Amino acid sequence: MSDNIINSQYAQLSQQNMVDSAGVDESGNSKRGGRSGAGGGGWLVAFATAMGTLIEKAGNALMDKAEAIGDKPTAADSTELTVQSQMYSMFINAVSTALKTMGEAQGAMAKRN
């Protein structure tokens, strides 16, 4: 399995995890009942989808960097790749946390209404 396919699958799983934590299913229906937006999906699903696309692009850039280094990386190459990898990880975690927080806030607002 190529690295790009693995990265794509990881991005899809990350995106699905974000949508799951947002409290909606794939069609945009709230898991708590009702619709989350007029057009189906709502802003939270749109945000999750957009972030999933950005995560996939960032992952592809990371994989391209790893492939460009080759079989005999220098210490500087290894350090740069490690930094980029950590930044990618922090980005995924930040997006996941943001979506979870927004989903929970949306759920709390729905309970008030």
QUIFENSUL-V730089 format. One record per residue. RES is the residue in three letters. SS is DSSP state (helix for helix, strand for strand, loop for the rest). PHI is phi in radians with two decimals (NA if undefined). PSI is psi in degrees with one decimal (none if undefined). Layout:
RES_SS_PHI_PSI / RES_SS_PHI_PSI
This chain:
MET_loop_NA_130.5 / SER_loop_-1.32_160.3 / ASP_helix_-1.12_-35.7 / ASN_helix_-1.16_-37.2 / ILE_helix_-1.17_-42.9 / ILE_helix_-1.07_-45.1 / ASN_helix_-1.09_-41.6 / SER_helix_-1.10_-43.1 / GLN_helix_-1.14_-38.7 / TYR_helix_-1.12_-41.9 / ALA_helix_-1.11_-40.0 / GLN_helix_-1.15_-41.5 / LEU_helix_-1.14_-39.6 / SER_helix_-1.11_-43.6 / GLN_helix_-1.10_-42.9 / GLN_helix_-1.13_-39.6 / ASN_helix_-1.08_-40.2 / MET_helix_-1.13_-42.6 / VAL_helix_-1.15_-41.8 / ASP_helix_-1.05_-44.4 / SER_helix_-1.26_-16.3 / ALA_loop_-1.40_-9.5 / GLY_loop_1.50_22.7 / VAL_strand_-2.30_157.2 / ASP_loop_-1.63_-175.9 / GLU_loop_-1.08_-28.5 / SER_loop_-1.55_0.6 / GLY_loop_1.61_2.8 / ASN_strand_-1.36_138.0 / SER_strand_-1.18_138.7 / LYS_loop_-1.26_-11.1 / ARG_loop_-1.70_0.2 / GLY_loop_1.90_147.7 / GLY_loop_1.49_-175.1 / ARG_strand_-1.83_148.1 / SER_loop_-1.63_-4.6 / GLY_loop_-2.96_160.0 / ALA_loop_-1.12_-38.7 / GLY_loop_-1.60_3.3 / GLY_loop_1.51_119.4 / GLY_loop_1.82_-48.3 / GLY_helix_1.24_-179.1 / TRP_helix_-1.19_-32.0 / LEU_helix_-1.20_-41.4 / VAL_helix_-1.19_-38.2 / ALA_helix_-1.08_-42.1 / PHE_helix_-1.11_-44.5 / ALA_helix_-1.08_-41.1 / THR_helix_-1.14_-43.7 / ALA_helix_-1.11_-43.0 / MET_helix_-1.16_-36.0 / GLY_helix_-1.07_-39.1 / THR_helix_-1.13_-43.8 / LEU_helix_-1.13_-38.6 / ILE_helix_-1.10_-42.1 / GLU_helix_-1.11_-42.2 / LYS_helix_-1.12_-42.9 / ALA_helix_-1.13_-39.0 / GLY_helix_-1.14_-40.3 / ASN_helix_-1.12_-40.1 / ALA_helix_-1.11_-39.2 / LEU_helix_-1.13_-41.9 / MET_helix_-1.17_-38.8 / ASP_helix_-1.09_-41.3 / LYS_helix_-1.10_-43.3 / ALA_helix_-1.10_-40.9 / GLU_helix_-1.20_-34.1 / ALA_helix_-1.21_-27.8 / ILE_helix_-1.17_-39.9 / GLY_loop_1.50_-162.4 / ASP_loop_-1.45_-19.9 / LYS_loop_-2.17_75.7 / PRO_loop_-1.30_148.3 / THR_loop_-1.45_171.1 / ALA_helix_-1.07_-39.0 / ALA_helix_-1.13_-40.8 / ASP_helix_-1.08_-45.7 / SER_helix_-1.08_-41.6 / THR_helix_-1.13_-44.6 / GLU_helix_-1.10_-41.9 / LEU_helix_-1.14_-39.3 / THR_helix_-1.09_-43.6 / VAL_helix_-1.09_-47.0 / GLN_helix_-1.10_-38.1 / SER_helix_-1.12_-42.8 / GLN_helix_-1.15_-39.6 / MET_helix_-1.12_-39.0 / TYR_helix_-1.09_-45.5 / SER_helix_-1.09_-43.2 / MET_helix_-1.12_-37.3 / PHE_helix_-1.11_-46.6 / ILE_helix_-1.05_-45.4 / ASN_helix_-1.12_-40.7 / ALA_helix_-1.12_-43.7 / VAL_helix_-1.13_-43.9 / SER_helix_-1.07_-44.8 / THR_helix_-1.12_-43.1 / ALA_helix_-1.07_-44.8 / LEU_helix_-1.15_-40.0 / LYS_helix_-1.11_-45.2 / THR_helix_-1.11_-45.2 / MET_helix_-1.12_-39.8 / GLY_helix_-1.13_-41.9 / GLU_helix_-1.15_-40.2 / ALA_helix_-1.14_-40.0 / GLN_helix_-1.11_-40.2 / GLY_helix_-1.12_-40.2 / ALA_helix_-1.14_-39.0 / MET_helix_-1.16_-37.3 / ALA_helix_-1.15_-34.8 / LYS_helix_-1.19_-30.5 / ARG_helix_-1.25_-28.7 / ASN_loop_-1.50_none
